[in-house]
Amino acid sequence: MDQIEIGSYALVSQGAHLCGGTHDIDDPHFQLVAKPIVIGRNAWIAAEAFVGPGVTVGEGAVIGARAVAFRPVEPFAVYAGNPAKLNRMRKINGVIA
C-alpha cells in the first residue's frame, strides 16, 4: 500500500506483519489511508509482531514477539506488549546502546 524500508542487517521474523495501510473510520466512505513504514538498521521485529502504518522503528530497536506498534519506536529500545510499550534500553556487549 505504501513504501516499506528495511535497513541493513534488520531482521523481520516469521509471521511478523508490516501493515502500510488502514482506513479512516470517521469517513463515511471508509477511505484507505496508506503510510510508509521505516525499519532502521540492526532492528529486530520479532515473531508475529505487528507494525502499523506510518511507524518508524529506530536503529537497533527490538519489537518483541506479538507486540503491536502503532507509534514510533526509539533507537536501541526494547518494546513489548499490545500496545507496544518501552520495556528497557538495549544492552550491547554490556553497554546500554
ABEGO torsion letter per residue (X at the ends): XBBBBBBBGBBBBBGBBBBABBBBAABAAGBBBBBBBBBBBGBBBBBGBBBBBGBBBBBGBBBBBGBBBABBBBBGBBBBEOBBBBABBBBBGGBBX
